[in-house]
């Protein structure tokens, strides 16, 4: 994967919501593909959960969850 490709995460929507910035609507119980950045924001707000297969991908950018430290 090149550095220019956007990394995506498969997530399950935990409740209905509309993203204020993009005005995209999401329905609880659906599975969506979102960018890692969107996942971080939505997950922090309790709006989505990573699908089991993508849990590692969702944690890839978080040193606390991967055991890596930033230099």
Secondary structure as UniProt FT lines:
FT   TURN            3..4
FT   STRAND          8..13
FT   STRAND          17..18
FT   TURN            20..22
FT   STRAND          25..26
FT   TURN            28..29
FT   STRAND          31..35
FT   HELIX           36..44
FT   TURN            45..46
FT   STRAND          48..50
FT   HELIX           52..54
FT   HELIX           55..59
FT   TURN            60..61
FT   HELIX           63..66
//
